[in-house]
Amino acid sequence: MNNDQITNRIRRLRFDHGEITQQQLADKVGVTRQTIIAIEAGKYAPSLPLAFRIAKAFDVGVEDVFQYQAGSKEP
Amino acid sequence: MNRYQKIAWFNLIVIAATVIVTSAAIAVDIHIRGYSTVGWWFVGLLALLKFTPRLFKKPQSPGGVVADERDELILKKAVSSAWSAFWWVFVAVTFLSFLVVGPRNSVPTIALPLMAIGAGLFLKVACSVAILMQYGRGGRDE
């Protein structure tokens, strides 16, 4: 089983960038608020274009928003 | 709650109401007359499902996002899992009916349209449940 994990700092970045709401961020990147909530909670891994749009919204690199943690691969 | 969730709830409510009202009407009809013809007319309540696109129109705000990549993915997964569930149930029902009815008996022809309606309803219910399960509980704005 693949235990790879993608974590993110969206919540932190939102507060660092003038405490913008999830709705404001959603409007900025062109998704629904529910999707931002799901990404923040780690329940949904965004597509690469969306990940870049989120990073661009905060004016940072995509690796500053999303972190990849490789898990153990069990057969 | 977004548009897909509202449609899913609407489908479940209409189907549940149809099943309950039709069953009750058939039971009453059989109790009074010994057979039922009127009760089946209540299946027509399912026609309400045809009004779904009119009842849940896409909002026309220029900047507003109605559905995004996650919504499309949820919809695709829901349809796929509904079909998988349907085929498992279909195979199970055909084998079980053979075991229950037996090789020498026959089923009435009314069973054919009922199976078709049942299959359609099962797919709708399974798809709606899968959509609602995937969305789960919506979070609060912060």
Backbone of each chain as ProteinMPNN parsed JSONL, in Angstrom:
{"seq_chain_A": "MNNDQITNRIRRLRFDHGEITQQQLADKVGVTRQTIIAIEAGKYAPSLPLAFRIAKAFDVGVEDVFQYQAGSKEP", "coords_chain_A": {"N_chain_A": [[0.84, -1.193, 0.0], [0.493, 2.289, -0.738], [1.808, 4.905, 1.081], [2.192, 7.614, 0.697], [2.279, 11.103, 1.425], [0.743, 14.292, 1.124], [1.239, 17.349, 2.357], [0.179, 20.656, 3.355], [0.589, 24.289, 3.496], [-1.426, 26.096, 3.408], [-3.33, 27.256, 5.115], [-1.747, 28.627, 6.976], [-0.454, 30.392, 5.207], [-2.628, 31.865, 4.293], [-3.29, 33.366, 6.507], [-0.965, 34.792, 6.818], [-1.052, 36.387, 4.617], [-2.713, 38.726, 4.903], [-4.904, 37.677, 6.228], [-6.799, 36.365, 4.528], [-9.932, 35.015, 3.499], [-11.23, 31.641, 3.102], [-13.067, 31.648, 1.045], [-12.337, 33.928, -0.399], [-9.821, 33.152, -1.327], [-10.594, 30.965, -2.842], [-12.101, 32.208, -4.869], [-10.075, 33.608, -6.064], [-8.438, 31.645, -7.195], [-10.161, 30.237, -8.722], [-11.898, 28.111, -7.895], [-14.285, 26.198, -5.887], [-15.338, 27.063, -2.516], [-15.536, 24.825, -0.929], [-13.674, 23.112, -2.03], [-11.247, 24.333, -1.4], [-11.373, 24.06, 1.353], [-11.273, 21.264, 1.546], [-8.731, 20.779, 0.481], [-7.068, 22.149, 2.285], [-7.541, 20.638, 4.557], [-6.293, 18.367, 3.87], [-7.686, 16.429, 2.586], [-8.06, 16.31, -0.059], [-6.054, 16.104, -2.891], [-4.809, 18.546, -4.914], [-4.916, 19.181, -8.51], [-2.03, 19.549, -10.649], [-2.023, 22.056, -12.151], [-3.852, 23.528, -10.549], [-2.526, 23.565, -8.107], [-0.347, 25.163, -8.768], [-1.703, 27.534, -9.336], [-2.664, 28.202, -6.82], [-0.28, 28.607, -5.45], [0.655, 30.781, -6.864], [-1.238, 32.663, -6.191], [-0.474, 33.326, -3.644], [1.928, 34.303, -4.185], [4.247, 32.771, -4.036], [6.497, 29.93, -4.311], [5.508, 26.689, -5.582], [6.43, 24.648, -4.0], [6.602, 25.837, -1.576], [4.105, 25.866, -0.687], [3.008, 23.299, -0.882], [4.005, 20.191, 0.5], [5.768, 17.233, 0.03], [5.693, 14.011, 1.335], [7.295, 11.106, 1.284], [6.012, 7.88, 1.676], [6.189, 4.569, 3.148], [6.368, 1.828, 0.925], [4.316, -0.806, 0.765], [4.008, -4.166, -0.235]], "CA_chain_A": [[0.0, 0.0, 0.0], [1.272, 3.505, -0.84], [1.474, 5.822, 2.179], [2.681, 8.958, 0.397], [1.42, 12.149, 1.984], [0.97, 15.666, 0.676], [0.764, 18.309, 3.347], [0.217, 22.013, 2.797], [0.648, 25.404, 4.444], [-2.387, 27.098, 2.914], [-3.947, 27.958, 6.246], [-0.714, 29.558, 7.474], [-0.25, 31.417, 4.177], [-3.814, 32.739, 4.255], [-3.199, 34.32, 7.62], [0.193, 35.659, 6.561], [-1.373, 37.293, 3.514], [-3.852, 39.59, 5.238], [-6.026, 36.883, 6.751], [-7.841, 36.194, 3.516], [-10.821, 33.894, 3.82], [-11.206, 30.52, 2.147], [-13.867, 32.063, -0.112], [-11.534, 34.862, -1.198], [-8.796, 32.364, -2.009], [-11.295, 30.15, -3.854], [-12.426, 33.103, -5.997], [-8.812, 33.994, -6.702], [-7.866, 30.536, -7.976], [-11.199, 29.683, -9.589], [-12.529, 26.866, -7.432], [-15.297, 26.458, -4.862], [-14.803, 27.131, -1.15], [-15.448, 23.45, -0.416], [-12.423, 22.518, -2.512], [-10.171, 24.902, -0.576], [-11.496, 23.413, 2.671], [-10.795, 19.883, 1.405], [-7.266, 20.796, 0.273], [-6.468, 22.551, 3.565], [-7.659, 19.53, 5.512], [-5.528, 17.234, 3.356], [-8.608, 15.393, 2.104], [-8.028, 16.311, -1.523], [-4.796, 16.565, -3.49], [-5.2, 19.285, -6.122], [-4.176, 18.911, -9.742], [-0.83, 20.383, -10.749], [-2.366, 23.448, -12.482], [-4.479, 24.211, -9.404], [-1.462, 23.776, -7.11], [0.415, 26.337, -9.222], [-2.55, 28.729, -9.199], [-2.701, 28.542, -5.385], [1.037, 29.17, -5.117], [0.73, 32.108, -7.501], [-2.114, 33.558, -5.425], [0.301, 33.765, -2.478], [3.194, 34.825, -4.708], [5.351, 31.912, -3.556], [6.685, 28.737, -5.133], [4.567, 25.622, -5.243], [7.011, 23.834, -2.924], [6.378, 26.548, -0.317], [2.715, 25.619, -0.294], [2.788, 21.848, -0.728], [5.174, 19.381, 0.852], [5.562, 15.81, -0.268], [6.381, 13.093, 2.244], [7.208, 9.745, 0.744], [5.72, 6.862, 2.673], [6.733, 3.249, 2.827], [5.557, 1.084, -0.036], [4.141, -2.201, 1.159], [3.471, -4.952, -1.361]], "C_chain_A": [[0.88, 1.249, 0.0], [0.854, 4.494, 0.247], [2.001, 7.232, 1.95], [1.701, 10.002, 0.931], [1.767, 13.501, 1.395], [0.376, 16.595, 1.727], [0.821, 19.703, 2.721], [0.189, 23.07, 3.893], [-0.357, 26.483, 4.068], [-2.974, 27.93, 4.048], [-3.0, 29.035, 6.792], [-0.547, 30.737, 6.498], [-1.427, 32.38, 4.092], [-3.727, 33.793, 5.344], [-2.035, 35.28, 7.417], [-0.085, 36.683, 5.462], [-2.679, 38.045, 3.795], [-5.092, 38.85, 5.673], [-7.151, 36.742, 5.732], [-8.665, 34.948, 3.83], [-10.672, 32.8, 2.767], [-11.973, 30.889, 0.882], [-13.069, 32.994, -1.021], [-10.453, 34.116, -1.984], [-9.423, 31.526, -3.133], [-11.619, 30.993, -5.086], [-11.168, 33.445, -6.793], [-8.273, 32.893, -7.62], [-8.904, 29.81, -8.833], [-11.726, 28.319, -9.202], [-13.597, 27.209, -6.407], [-14.631, 26.469, -3.477], [-14.621, 25.735, -0.56], [-14.133, 22.791, -0.829], [-11.242, 23.051, -1.706], [-10.175, 24.247, 0.809], [-10.909, 22.0, 2.619], [-9.272, 19.829, 1.234], [-6.571, 21.126, 1.599], [-6.457, 21.395, 4.558], [-6.88, 18.296, 5.053], [-6.4, 16.106, 2.834], [-8.619, 15.311, 0.586], [-6.683, 16.854, -1.998], [-5.119, 17.26, -4.806], [-4.391, 18.85, -7.342], [-2.972, 19.857, -9.783], [-1.162, 21.837, -11.141], [-2.98, 24.21, -11.312], [-3.44, 24.5, -8.321], [-0.641, 25.018, -7.487], [-0.399, 27.622, -9.069], [-2.601, 29.174, -7.737], [-1.38, 29.198, -4.979], [1.162, 30.593, -5.668], [-0.121, 33.131, -6.727], [-1.394, 34.107, -4.198], [1.661, 34.335, -2.877], [4.399, 34.061, -4.137], [5.486, 30.716, -4.51], [5.764, 27.623, -4.674], [5.093, 24.751, -4.09], [6.902, 24.529, -1.562], [4.954, 26.32, 0.203], [2.501, 24.135, 0.012], [4.095, 21.122, -0.428], [4.835, 17.915, 0.63], [6.368, 14.954, 0.701], [6.192, 11.674, 1.735], [6.973, 8.752, 1.868], [6.316, 5.537, 2.261], [5.792, 2.537, 1.873], [5.502, -0.37, 0.37], [3.543, -2.983, -0.005], [2.026, -5.386, -1.116]], "O_chain_A": [[1.911, 1.269, 0.671], [-0.313, 4.878, 0.328], [2.233, 7.968, 2.909], [0.484, 9.822, 0.898], [2.938, 13.821, 1.19], [-0.835, 16.616, 1.949], [1.444, 19.895, 1.676], [-0.175, 22.804, 5.038], [-0.156, 27.657, 4.378], [-3.096, 29.151, 3.945], [-3.393, 30.177, 7.033], [-0.505, 31.901, 6.898], [-1.243, 33.572, 3.847], [-4.049, 34.961, 5.128], [-2.113, 36.448, 7.801], [0.574, 37.721, 5.39], [-3.622, 37.992, 3.006], [-6.208, 39.342, 5.505], [-8.318, 36.974, 6.048], [-8.152, 33.961, 4.357], [-10.081, 32.999, 1.706], [-11.587, 30.499, -0.22], [-13.112, 32.874, -2.246], [-10.204, 34.411, -3.153], [-8.861, 31.397, -4.221], [-11.434, 30.541, -6.216], [-11.194, 33.555, -8.019], [-7.723, 33.173, -8.685], [-8.572, 28.887, -9.576], [-11.973, 27.469, -10.058], [-13.797, 28.381, -6.089], [-13.525, 25.961, -3.295], [-13.687, 25.485, 0.202], [-13.554, 22.011, -0.074], [-10.333, 22.294, -1.368], [-9.124, 23.925, 1.362], [-10.161, 21.587, 3.505], [-8.61, 18.944, 1.775], [-5.607, 20.464, 1.985], [-5.494, 21.201, 5.3], [-6.817, 17.296, 5.769], [-5.939, 14.978, 2.656], [-9.13, 14.349, 0.014], [-6.236, 17.917, -1.567], [-5.648, 16.63, -5.721], [-3.33, 18.238, -7.221], [-2.912, 20.837, -9.041], [-0.634, 22.763, -10.526], [-2.676, 25.383, -11.098], [-3.472, 25.558, -7.692], [-0.288, 25.821, -6.624], [0.143, 28.669, -8.716], [-2.584, 30.369, -7.445], [-1.359, 30.201, -4.266], [1.706, 31.483, -5.014], [0.237, 34.304, -6.627], [-1.669, 35.224, -3.761], [2.437, 34.785, -2.035], [5.428, 34.651, -3.805], [4.664, 30.535, -5.409], [5.3, 27.608, -3.534], [4.319, 24.193, -3.313], [7.084, 23.896, -0.521], [4.654, 26.553, 1.374], [1.899, 23.77, 1.022], [5.138, 21.403, -1.019], [3.762, 17.437, 0.996], [7.572, 15.149, 0.865], [5.092, 11.122, 1.753], [7.658, 8.784, 2.89], [6.875, 5.397, 1.174], [4.571, 2.633, 1.997], [6.506, -1.081, 0.328], [2.649, -2.483, -0.687], [1.43, -6.051, -1.963]]}, "seq_chain_B": "MNRYQKIAWFNLIVIAATVIVTSAAIAVDIHIRGYSTVGWWFVGLLALLKFTPRLFKKPQSPGGVVADERDELILKKAVSSAWSAFWWVFVAVTFLSFLVVGPRNSVPTIALPLMAIGAGLFLKVACSVAILMQYGRGGRDE", "coords_chain_B": {"N_chain_B": [[-23.849, 23.947, 0.824], [-23.487, 22.536, -2.315], [-24.461, 22.594, -5.875], [-24.509, 19.949, -6.899], [-24.809, 18.426, -4.581], [-27.319, 19.285, -3.723], [-28.914, 18.362, -5.815], [-28.496, 15.615, -5.513], [-29.665, 15.14, -2.972], [-32.297, 15.869, -3.601], [-32.977, 13.907, -5.519], [-32.859, 11.597, -3.882], [-34.89, 12.151, -2.031], [-37.203, 12.356, -3.658], [-37.279, 9.768, -4.778], [-37.487, 8.178, -2.467], [-39.937, 9.13, -1.457], [-41.635, 8.367, -3.534], [-41.439, 5.558, -3.459], [-42.48, 5.045, -0.894], [-45.086, 6.222, -0.971], [-46.235, 4.895, -3.184], [-46.094, 2.19, -2.357], [-47.759, 2.288, -0.1], [-50.175, 3.075, -1.288], [-50.698, 0.907, -2.986], [-50.945, -1.125, -1.106], [-53.224, -0.28, 0.318], [-55.107, -0.285, -1.744], [-55.143, -3.011, -2.428], [-56.068, -4.035, -0.041], [-58.669, -2.985, 0.04], [-59.89, -3.649, -2.475], [-58.852, -6.046, -3.228], [-57.155, -6.353, -5.31], [-54.69, -4.422, -7.164], [-54.688, -1.521, -9.078], [-54.843, 1.194, -9.247], [-52.926, 2.073, -7.428], [-50.402, 1.811, -8.659], [-50.21, 4.014, -10.279], [-49.011, 6.0, -8.859], [-46.333, 5.781, -9.242], [-45.753, 7.551, -11.102], [-44.857, 9.794, -9.814], [-42.178, 9.859, -10.035], [-41.639, 11.328, -12.229], [-41.04, 13.802, -11.39], [-38.323, 13.904, -11.181], [-37.446, 14.666, -13.624], [-37.567, 17.364, -13.598], [-35.324, 18.289, -12.452], [-33.07, 19.719, -13.76], [-34.303, 22.198, -14.184], [-35.07, 23.024, -11.657], [-32.682, 23.228, -10.272], [-30.886, 25.301, -11.371], [-27.849, 26.45, -12.965], [-26.023, 28.93, -11.265], [-25.85, 32.28, -12.5], [-23.836, 34.115, -12.049], [-21.085, 36.122, -13.037], [-18.416, 35.811, -12.05], [-18.574, 33.719, -10.316], [-17.872, 30.394, -9.227], [-19.193, 27.402, -10.203], [-18.78, 24.633, -10.381], [-15.852, 22.705, -9.889], [-12.615, 21.118, -10.511], [-12.544, 19.167, -8.476], [-15.249, 18.661, -7.965], [-16.036, 17.59, -10.418], [-14.499, 15.282, -10.41], [-15.56, 13.948, -8.2], [-18.133, 13.473, -9.146], [-17.598, 11.774, -11.324], [-16.454, 9.565, -9.985], [-18.635, 8.83, -8.43], [-20.552, 8.018, -10.327], [-19.166, 5.886, -11.471], [-18.837, 4.158, -9.221], [-21.503, 3.674, -8.661], [-22.351, 2.201, -10.907], [-20.705, -0.058, -10.604], [-21.678, -1.08, -8.183], [-24.269, -1.583, -8.996], [-23.963, -3.698, -10.91], [-23.013, -5.768, -9.259], [-25.225, -6.103, -7.57], [-27.163, -6.731, -9.469], [-26.246, -9.209, -10.54], [-26.307, -10.738, -8.181], [-29.063, -10.629, -7.573], [-30.232, -11.899, -9.812], [-29.233, -14.51, -9.584], [-30.166, -15.167, -7.025], [-32.941, -14.976, -7.389], [-33.347, -17.067, -9.118], [-32.709, -19.188, -7.444], [-34.704, -18.898, -5.522], [-37.169, -18.935, -6.953], [-36.906, -21.217, -8.479], [-36.089, -23.871, -10.863], [-38.247, -24.874, -12.368], [-40.388, -23.18, -12.251], [-41.979, -20.032, -13.198], [-41.573, -16.485, -13.822], [-43.79, -13.672, -13.484], [-44.656, -11.537, -16.27], [-44.76, -8.874, -15.59], [-42.642, -8.477, -14.035], [-40.51, -7.725, -15.622], [-40.702, -4.906, -16.622], [-40.673, -3.85, -14.048], [-38.181, -4.581, -13.148], [-36.6, -3.042, -14.827], [-37.33, -0.419, -14.062], [-36.586, -0.567, -11.393], [-33.824, -0.949, -11.662], [-33.024, 1.493, -12.759], [-33.761, 3.222, -10.681], [-32.152, 2.224, -8.633], [-29.601, 2.845, -9.593], [-29.725, 5.653, -9.597], [-30.098, 6.164, -6.851], [-27.781, 4.977, -5.737], [-25.781, 6.497, -6.968], [-26.404, 9.076, -5.997], [-26.067, 8.705, -3.233], [-23.353, 8.068, -3.196], [-22.269, 10.492, -4.072], [-23.015, 12.226, -1.962], [-21.677, 11.013, 0.15], [-19.007, 11.328, -0.572], [-18.683, 14.096, -0.517], [-19.175, 14.601, 2.128], [-19.273, 16.256, 5.284], [-19.68, 19.691, 5.029], [-17.215, 22.251, 5.563], [-16.607, 25.102, 7.755], [-16.412, 28.598, 6.974], [-13.391, 30.495, 7.244]], "CA_chain_B": [[-24.225, 22.811, -0.024], [-23.404, 22.944, -3.71], [-25.528, 22.153, -6.773], [-24.522, 18.484, -6.997], [-25.359, 17.895, -3.33], [-28.764, 19.57, -3.715], [-29.537, 17.43, -6.77], [-28.441, 14.28, -4.907], [-30.706, 15.089, -1.941], [-33.599, 15.924, -4.283], [-33.194, 12.573, -6.088], [-33.141, 10.647, -2.796], [-36.196, 12.464, -1.429], [-38.254, 12.001, -4.624], [-37.344, 8.305, -4.895], [-38.017, 7.65, -1.198], [-41.363, 9.486, -1.4], [-42.339, 7.534, -4.522], [-41.497, 4.177, -2.96], [-43.378, 5.0, 0.27], [-46.467, 6.527, -1.382], [-46.717, 3.815, -4.064], [-46.306, 0.984, -1.539], [-48.942, 2.508, 0.735], [-51.359, 3.09, -2.161], [-50.94, -0.467, -3.446], [-51.422, -1.881, 0.063], [-54.609, 0.147, 0.586], [-55.894, -0.755, -2.888], [-55.302, -4.474, -2.305], [-56.897, -4.264, 1.148], [-60.069, -2.629, -0.247], [-60.468, -4.31, -3.645], [-58.274, -7.378, -3.451], [-56.101, -6.223, -6.33], [-54.294, -3.011, -7.252], [-54.379, -0.906, -10.376], [-54.677, 2.638, -8.994], [-51.69, 2.305, -6.674], [-49.243, 1.908, -9.555], [-50.135, 5.348, -10.908], [-48.157, 6.879, -8.048], [-44.958, 5.687, -9.772], [-45.616, 8.785, -11.897], [-44.149, 10.823, -9.017], [-40.777, 9.863, -10.493], [-41.515, 12.347, -13.28], [-40.451, 14.992, -10.748], [-36.873, 13.88, -11.411], [-37.193, 15.339, -14.904], [-37.51, 18.811, -13.365], [-34.064, 18.604, -11.762], [-32.292, 20.821, -14.36], [-35.008, 23.483, -14.038], [-35.093, 23.405, -10.243], [-31.333, 23.545, -9.804], [-30.17, 25.956, -12.471], [-26.519, 26.935, -12.622], [-26.032, 30.361, -11.021], [-25.282, 32.982, -13.649], [-22.908, 35.181, -11.67], [-19.935, 36.009, -13.939], [-17.176, 35.347, -11.423], [-18.841, 32.591, -9.419], [-17.503, 29.06, -9.698], [-20.273, 26.47, -9.889], [-18.157, 23.328, -10.16], [-14.436, 22.718, -10.261], [-12.042, 19.799, -10.798], [-12.909, 18.207, -7.435], [-16.651, 18.3, -8.184], [-16.087, 16.699, -11.584], [-13.917, 14.006, -9.977], [-16.548, 13.313, -7.314], [-19.221, 12.999, -9.998], [-17.097, 10.618, -12.085], [-16.309, 8.442, -9.051], [-19.973, 8.425, -8.001], [-21.158, 7.269, -11.435], [-18.423, 4.636, -11.594], [-19.152, 3.251, -8.115], [-22.915, 3.282, -8.775], [-22.419, 1.12, -11.892], [-20.097, -1.258, -9.999], [-22.64, -1.61, -7.206], [-25.412, -2.092, -9.751], [-23.67, -5.007, -11.493], [-22.961, -6.751, -8.169], [-26.603, -6.359, -7.127], [-27.849, -7.384, -10.586], [-25.817, -10.615, -10.566], [-26.816, -11.374, -6.957], [-30.527, -10.754, -7.672], [-30.598, -12.916, -10.809], [-28.948, -15.843, -9.034], [-31.062, -15.401, -5.89], [-34.303, -15.24, -7.872], [-33.363, -18.431, -9.662], [-32.734, -20.1, -6.301], [-35.981, -18.763, -4.816], [-38.279, -19.355, -7.831], [-36.68, -22.614, -8.873], [-35.927, -24.056, -12.31], [-39.476, -25.307, -13.059], [-41.416, -22.127, -12.188], [-41.739, -18.865, -14.07], [-41.874, -15.185, -13.189], [-44.749, -12.931, -14.309], [-44.019, -10.574, -17.188], [-44.689, -7.553, -14.94], [-41.306, -8.389, -13.411], [-39.544, -7.11, -16.555], [-40.652, -3.443, -16.448], [-40.305, -3.525, -12.66], [-36.717, -4.697, -13.064], [-36.021, -1.879, -15.514], [-37.529, 0.753, -13.184], [-35.755, -0.811, -10.207], [-32.414, -0.723, -12.016], [-32.848, 2.949, -12.889], [-33.828, 3.822, -9.343], [-30.963, 1.812, -7.877], [-28.458, 3.645, -10.073], [-29.897, 7.036, -9.111], [-29.872, 6.186, -5.397], [-26.367, 4.68, -5.467], [-24.995, 7.649, -7.409], [-26.668, 10.182, -5.067], [-25.424, 8.381, -1.951], [-21.893, 8.179, -3.4], [-21.949, 11.927, -4.132], [-23.128, 12.805, -0.615], [-20.618, 10.441, 1.0], [-17.709, 11.906, -0.931], [-18.6, 15.477, -0.039], [-19.139, 14.581, 3.588], [-19.812, 17.466, 5.914], [-18.991, 20.908, 4.582], [-16.566, 22.985, 6.646], [-17.005, 26.492, 7.953], [-15.48, 29.587, 6.433], [-12.51, 31.067, 8.269]], "C_chain_B": [[-24.21, 23.247, -1.488], [-24.506, 22.292, -4.563], [-25.643, 20.622, -6.839], [-25.136, 17.857, -5.736], [-26.87, 18.102, -3.279], [-29.496, 18.601, -4.636], [-29.585, 16.023, -6.177], [-29.533, 14.124, -3.837], [-32.098, 15.064, -2.56], [-33.951, 14.543, -4.852], [-33.598, 11.573, -4.993], [-34.536, 10.877, -2.206], [-37.331, 12.037, -2.369], [-38.407, 10.477, -4.713], [-37.931, 7.684, -3.62], [-39.521, 7.915, -1.101], [-42.169, 8.605, -2.357], [-42.513, 6.108, -4.008], [-42.511, 4.075, -1.815], [-44.839, 5.185, -0.161], [-47.039, 5.397, -2.238], [-47.002, 2.544, -3.262], [-47.572, 1.112, -0.707], [-50.213, 2.441, -0.112], [-51.713, 1.684, -2.636], [-51.514, -1.309, -2.302], [-52.882, -1.562, 0.36], [-55.536, -0.401, -0.497], [-56.184, -2.258, -2.778], [-56.224, -4.805, -1.129], [-58.382, -4.028, 0.847], [-60.655, -3.508, -1.36], [-59.932, -5.718, -3.914], [-57.219, -7.398, -4.538], [-55.769, -4.737, -6.459], [-54.036, -2.587, -8.7], [-54.062, 0.568, -10.167], [-53.323, 2.932, -8.355], [-50.476, 2.534, -7.556], [-49.094, 3.28, -10.198], [-49.203, 6.27, -10.135], [-46.675, 6.782, -8.444], [-44.657, 6.936, -10.619], [-44.936, 9.916, -11.156], [-42.691, 10.944, -9.452], [-40.551, 10.897, -11.597], [-40.918, 13.636, -12.724], [-38.945, 15.071, -10.999], [-36.498, 14.604, -12.704], [-37.049, 16.854, -14.733], [-36.198, 19.246, -12.71], [-33.285, 19.751, -12.423], [-32.953, 22.182, -14.202], [-34.97, 23.973, -12.597], [-33.718, 23.853, -9.746], [-30.495, 24.105, -10.955], [-28.795, 26.396, -12.007], [-26.596, 28.436, -12.374], [-25.312, 31.112, -12.145], [-24.375, 34.149, -13.267], [-21.624, 35.033, -12.48], [-18.686, 35.425, -13.293], [-17.339, 34.079, -10.601], [-18.485, 31.246, -10.033], [-18.598, 28.092, -9.256], [-19.693, 25.096, -9.544], [-16.708, 23.395, -10.616], [-13.941, 21.286, -10.462], [-12.433, 18.749, -9.762], [-14.354, 17.736, -7.62], [-16.787, 17.319, -9.354], [-15.566, 15.304, -11.219], [-14.901, 13.224, -9.101], [-17.682, 12.721, -8.14], [-18.807, 11.743, -10.772], [-17.011, 9.38, -11.195], [-17.678, 7.901, -8.638], [-20.645, 7.58, -9.076], [-20.499, 5.899, -11.563], [-18.781, 3.655, -10.471], [-20.61, 2.802, -8.158], [-23.068, 2.132, -9.769], [-21.817, -0.178, -11.334], [-21.082, -1.915, -9.041], [-23.822, -2.235, -7.928], [-25.139, -3.5, -10.3], [-23.575, -6.105, -10.43], [-24.377, -7.134, -7.731], [-27.363, -7.118, -8.214], [-27.523, -8.885, -10.63], [-26.391, -11.359, -9.363], [-28.318, -11.624, -7.071], [-30.923, -11.838, -8.671], [-30.358, -14.328, -10.264], [-29.9, -16.178, -7.884], [-32.475, -15.71, -6.368], [-34.419, -16.644, -8.462], [-33.467, -19.454, -8.52], [-34.098, -20.084, -5.613], [-37.125, -19.328, -5.669], [-38.137, -20.82, -8.244], [-36.661, -22.778, -10.381], [-37.221, -24.384, -13.055], [-40.556, -24.227, -13.075], [-41.076, -20.981, -13.137], [-42.068, -17.587, -13.311], [-42.876, -14.454, -14.085], [-44.046, -11.868, -15.159], [-43.918, -9.175, -16.596], [-43.313, -7.342, -14.305], [-40.31, -7.666, -14.321], [-39.525, -5.583, -16.459], [-40.264, -3.029, -15.032], [-38.785, -3.593, -12.477], [-36.043, -3.484, -13.701], [-36.138, -0.628, -14.655], [-36.628, 0.637, -11.961], [-34.283, -0.533, -10.484], [-32.117, 0.772, -12.11], [-32.826, 3.635, -11.535], [-32.591, 3.484, -8.53], [-29.752, 2.644, -8.282], [-28.522, 5.073, -9.555], [-29.555, 7.13, -7.628], [-28.385, 5.978, -5.098], [-25.481, 5.874, -5.834], [-25.163, 8.824, -6.429], [-25.977, 9.943, -3.726], [-23.905, 8.54, -2.071], [-21.46, 9.644, -3.448], [-21.951, 12.521, -2.722], [-22.029, 12.286, 0.31], [-19.27, 11.088, 0.703], [-17.58, 13.361, -0.465], [-18.489, 15.531, 1.475], [-19.768, 15.842, 4.139], [-18.992, 18.673, 5.482], [-18.397, 21.66, 5.753], [-17.059, 24.424, 6.738], [-15.965, 27.445, 7.383], [-14.647, 30.175, 7.57], [-11.85, 32.316, 7.717]], "O_chain_B": [[-24.857, 24.23, -1.849], [-25.353, 21.553, -4.061], [-26.746, 20.076, -6.835], [-25.884, 16.883, -5.818], [-27.613, 17.218, -2.851], [-30.559, 18.083, -4.291], [-30.585, 15.319, -6.316], [-30.233, 13.112, -3.796], [-32.974, 14.329, -2.103], [-35.075, 14.066, -4.691], [-34.549, 10.808, -5.155], [-35.267, 9.928, -1.919], [-38.305, 11.427, -1.928], [-39.523, 9.96, -4.723], [-38.765, 6.781, -3.687], [-40.288, 7.034, -0.711], [-43.263, 8.154, -2.018], [-43.594, 5.527, -4.109], [-43.305, 3.136, -1.769], [-45.714, 4.412, 0.229], [-48.184, 4.987, -2.047], [-48.03, 1.898, -3.463], [-48.363, 0.174, -0.612], [-51.203, 1.829, 0.289], [-52.887, 1.315, -2.684], [-52.44, -2.096, -2.497], [-53.68, -2.461, 0.623], [-56.614, -0.917, -0.203], [-57.307, -2.711, -3.001], [-57.044, -5.72, -1.201], [-59.246, -4.762, 1.327], [-61.756, -4.043, -1.228], [-60.486, -6.471, -4.715], [-56.472, -8.368, -4.665], [-56.485, -3.89, -5.924], [-53.27, -3.218, -9.429], [-53.163, 1.127, -10.795], [-52.66, 3.911, -8.696], [-49.618, 3.357, -7.238], [-48.002, 3.668, -10.613], [-48.663, 7.221, -10.701], [-45.864, 7.609, -8.027], [-43.506, 7.32, -10.823], [-44.486, 10.885, -11.768], [-42.053, 11.981, -9.267], [-39.416, 11.292, -11.866], [-40.368, 14.454, -13.462], [-38.364, 16.156, -11.026], [-35.377, 15.091, -12.856], [-36.493, 17.54, -15.591], [-35.991, 20.431, -12.448], [-32.871, 20.676, -11.725], [-32.27, 23.201, -14.097], [-34.853, 25.171, -12.339], [-33.611, 24.745, -8.904], [-29.548, 23.482, -11.435], [-28.583, 26.679, -10.828], [-27.175, 29.158, -13.186], [-24.301, 30.647, -12.67], [-24.169, 35.065, -14.062], [-21.113, 33.92, -12.604], [-17.975, 34.634, -13.914], [-16.353, 33.439, -10.234], [-18.758, 30.991, -11.206], [-18.889, 27.982, -8.066], [-20.068, 24.482, -8.545], [-16.382, 24.056, -11.602], [-14.74, 20.356, -10.569], [-12.634, 17.583, -10.103], [-14.65, 16.553, -7.452], [-17.546, 16.352, -9.288], [-16.109, 14.288, -11.653], [-15.053, 12.01, -9.241], [-18.14, 11.609, -7.876], [-19.564, 10.777, -10.861], [-17.432, 8.291, -11.584], [-17.87, 6.692, -8.511], [-21.24, 6.545, -8.775], [-21.174, 4.885, -11.739], [-19.002, 2.471, -10.724], [-20.929, 1.687, -7.745], [-23.821, 1.191, -9.516], [-22.351, -1.263, -11.564], [-21.295, -3.126, -9.073], [-24.319, -3.287, -7.526], [-25.979, -4.391, -10.173], [-24.002, -7.236, -10.663], [-24.692, -8.31, -7.546], [-28.119, -8.043, -7.915], [-28.421, -9.72, -10.743], [-26.9, -12.471, -9.5], [-28.799, -12.698, -6.711], [-31.845, -12.612, -8.413], [-31.177, -15.226, -10.461], [-30.382, -17.305, -7.769], [-33.138, -16.595, -5.826], [-35.442, -17.314, -8.326], [-34.2, -20.439, -8.609], [-34.592, -21.124, -5.176], [-37.947, -20.102, -5.178], [-39.119, -21.555, -8.342], [-37.163, -21.918, -11.105], [-37.286, -24.189, -14.269], [-41.529, -24.334, -13.821], [-40.029, -20.972, -13.784], [-42.755, -17.613, -12.29], [-42.826, -14.592, -15.307], [-42.978, -11.373, -14.801], [-43.094, -8.373, -17.036], [-42.877, -6.215, -14.071], [-39.361, -7.056, -13.828], [-38.463, -5.001, -16.24], [-39.618, -2.002, -14.828], [-38.188, -2.788, -11.762], [-35.05, -2.966, -13.189], [-35.182, 0.135, -14.524], [-35.992, 1.605, -11.546], [-33.581, 0.043, -9.652], [-31.1, 1.252, -11.61], [-31.995, 4.504, -11.271], [-32.044, 4.334, -7.827], [-28.978, 3.091, -7.435], [-27.515, 5.638, -9.128], [-28.836, 8.03, -7.194], [-27.799, 6.714, -4.304], [-24.551, 6.217, -5.103], [-24.186, 9.485, -6.074], [-25.377, 10.853, -3.154], [-23.254, 9.074, -1.174], [-20.403, 9.997, -2.924], [-21.02, 13.225, -2.333], [-21.514, 13.024, 1.149], [-18.488, 11.363, 1.613], [-16.501, 13.799, -0.069], [-17.805, 16.388, 2.034], [-20.675, 16.419, 3.54], [-17.764, 18.669, 5.562], [-18.998, 21.709, 6.826], [-17.83, 24.89, 5.898], [-14.779, 27.123, 7.323], [-15.121, 30.333, 8.695], [-11.065, 32.96, 8.414]]}, "name": "protein", "num_of_chains": 2, "seq": "MNNDQITNRIRRLRFDHGEITQQQLADKVGVTRQTIIAIEAGKYAPSLPLAFRIAKAFDVGVEDVFQYQAGSKEPMNRYQKIAWFNLIVIAATVIVTSAAIAVDIHIRGYSTVGWWFVGLLALLKFTPRLFKKPQSPGGVVADERDELILKKAVSSAWSAFWWVFVAVTFLSFLVVGPRNSVPTIALPLMAIGAGLFLKVACSVAILMQYGRGGRDE"}
